[in-house]
Amino acid sequence: MSENENGRPVEILLAEDNPGDVRLTEKALEKGKVLNNLHVVNDGVEAMHYLRQEGEYESSPRPDLLLLDLNMPRMDGQEVLAEMKSDEDLRRIPVVVLTSSGAEEDIVESYDLHANAYLTKPVDFSGFVDIVGSIEEFWLRVVKQPPK
């Protein structure tokens, strides 16, 4: 496995309330080529606390990438996107919406809120591994990101 260009593991925040999808993402990232640290939060409120390094997350690393589910309790993914992209300190963190919704209105709203990509979760494991591998290859190996 390779590290990012700074010689450290890539920090990934996964905002996902479905334990099965969390396990699939973990397994898919384990098969990947980039050394990473996956941090998981279960809803949008926790995601914002993590991103702002509040409470139990005050010493958490700033993520290099957020994988965001739309359908979460307490605060959904669209609300997280809106808050992030209106916050000068958080808006440059790339956000990949990874959700089961293929609804056109969700896609349009996510891009209107400045999501960097929108992907629909495949139903089978090999498809899920392929999607996560594509995310890893593009966002963590190809794309040049601004400094933190």
KAQUI-V144298 format. One record per residue. N is the residue number from 1. RES is the residue in one small letter. PHI is phi in whole degrees, -180 to 180 (none if undefined). BURIAL is # if it has 24 or more other C-alpha atoms within 12 Angstrom, else .. D_LAST is the distance of its C-alpha to the last C-alpha in Angstrom with 1 decimal. Layout:
N | RES | PHI | BURIAL | D_LAST
N | RES | PHI | BURIAL | D_LAST
This chain:
1 | m | none | . | 22.7
2 | s | -103 | . | 20.0
3 | e | -94 | . | 16.5
4 | n | -77 | # | 13.4
5 | e | -66 | . | 13.1
6 | n | -88 | . | 11.4
7 | g | 77 | . | 14.5
8 | r | -129 | . | 13.5
9 | p | -62 | . | 14.4
10 | v | -80 | # | 12.4
11 | e | -93 | # | 11.8
12 | i | -118 | # | 13.8
13 | l | -105 | # | 15.0
14 | l | -109 | # | 18.5
15 | a | -102 | # | 20.2
16 | e | -153 | # | 23.8
17 | d | -96 | # | 27.0
18 | n | -94 | . | 29.3
19 | p | -58 | . | 29.7
20 | g | -64 | . | 31.2
21 | d | -70 | # | 28.2
22 | v | -63 | # | 25.9
23 | r | -62 | . | 28.2
24 | l | -61 | # | 28.3
25 | t | -65 | # | 24.5
26 | e | -58 | # | 24.5
27 | k | -64 | . | 27.3
28 | a | -64 | # | 25.9
29 | l | -70 | # | 22.6
30 | e | -64 | . | 24.9
31 | k | -79 | . | 26.7
32 | g | -76 | # | 23.6
33 | k | -104 | . | 22.6
34 | v | -111 | # | 18.9
35 | l | -64 | # | 18.5
36 | n | -143 | # | 16.7
37 | n | -115 | # | 16.6
38 | l | -98 | # | 17.8
39 | h | -114 | # | 17.7
40 | v | -122 | # | 20.2
41 | v | -123 | # | 21.1
42 | n | -100 | # | 24.4
43 | d | -158 | # | 24.1
44 | g | -67 | # | 22.0
45 | v | -64 | # | 22.4
46 | e | -62 | # | 21.0
47 | a | -59 | # | 18.0
48 | m | -68 | # | 17.2
49 | h | -62 | # | 17.9
50 | y | -63 | # | 15.6
51 | l | -61 | # | 12.7
52 | r | -91 | # | 13.6
53 | q | 54 | . | 14.2
54 | e | -107 | . | 17.9
55 | g | 59 | . | 21.1
56 | e | -63 | . | 21.3
57 | y | -101 | . | 17.5
58 | e | -62 | . | 16.5
59 | s | -106 | . | 15.5
60 | s | -73 | . | 14.0
61 | p | -72 | . | 10.7
62 | r | -69 | # | 8.0
63 | p | -72 | # | 9.3
64 | d | -84 | # | 8.4
65 | l | -158 | # | 11.5
66 | l | -112 | # | 14.0
67 | l | -99 | # | 17.7
68 | l | -122 | # | 19.6
69 | d | -83 | # | 23.4
70 | l | -84 | # | 25.1
71 | n | -95 | # | 28.1
72 | m | -129 | # | 27.1
73 | p | -75 | . | 28.9
74 | r | 66 | . | 28.2
75 | m | -153 | # | 25.5
76 | d | -82 | # | 25.4
77 | g | -62 | # | 22.6
78 | q | -64 | # | 23.3
79 | e | -66 | # | 22.9
80 | v | -62 | # | 19.5
81 | l | -57 | # | 18.5
82 | a | -59 | # | 20.0
83 | e | -67 | # | 18.3
84 | m | -60 | # | 14.8
85 | k | -75 | # | 15.2
86 | s | -96 | . | 16.9
87 | d | -101 | . | 14.2
88 | e | -57 | . | 12.0
89 | d | -78 | . | 9.2
90 | l | -108 | # | 9.6
91 | r | -64 | # | 11.0
92 | r | -87 | # | 8.5
93 | i | -70 | # | 8.6
94 | p | -65 | # | 11.5
95 | v | -121 | # | 14.7
96 | v | -109 | # | 17.8
97 | v | -75 | # | 20.9
98 | l | -126 | # | 23.1
99 | t | -141 | # | 26.3
100 | s | -84 | . | 30.1
101 | s | -80 | . | 30.7
102 | g | -108 | . | 31.7
103 | a | -66 | . | 32.9
104 | e | -57 | . | 32.5
105 | e | -66 | . | 31.7
106 | d | -69 | # | 28.8
107 | i | -64 | # | 27.4
108 | v | -62 | . | 27.9
109 | e | -64 | . | 26.4
110 | s | -61 | # | 23.3
111 | y | -70 | . | 22.7
112 | d | -61 | . | 23.8
113 | l | -90 | # | 21.0
114 | h | 75 | # | 18.5
115 | a | -62 | # | 18.3
116 | n | -83 | # | 17.0
117 | a | -161 | # | 20.0
118 | y | -132 | # | 23.0
119 | l | -127 | # | 24.9
120 | t | -94 | # | 28.1
121 | k | -66 | # | 28.6
122 | p | -72 | . | 31.6
123 | v | -86 | . | 34.4
124 | d | -104 | . | 35.0
125 | f | -62 | . | 33.0
126 | s | -64 | . | 33.1
127 | g | -66 | . | 31.7
128 | f | -65 | # | 29.0
129 | v | -61 | # | 28.1
130 | d | -62 | # | 28.2
131 | i | -63 | # | 25.8
132 | v | -65 | # | 23.2
133 | g | -62 | # | 23.7
134 | s | -66 | # | 23.1
135 | i | -61 | # | 19.9
136 | e | -60 | # | 18.8
137 | e | -60 | . | 20.1
138 | f | -75 | . | 18.7
139 | w | -76 | # | 15.2
140 | l | -107 | # | 14.4
141 | r | -121 | # | 16.6
142 | v | -99 | . | 17.2
143 | v | -69 | . | 14.5
144 | k | -92 | . | 12.0
145 | q | -109 | . | 8.6
146 | p | -69 | . | 6.5
147 | p | -63 | . | 3.8
148 | k | -73 | . | 0.0
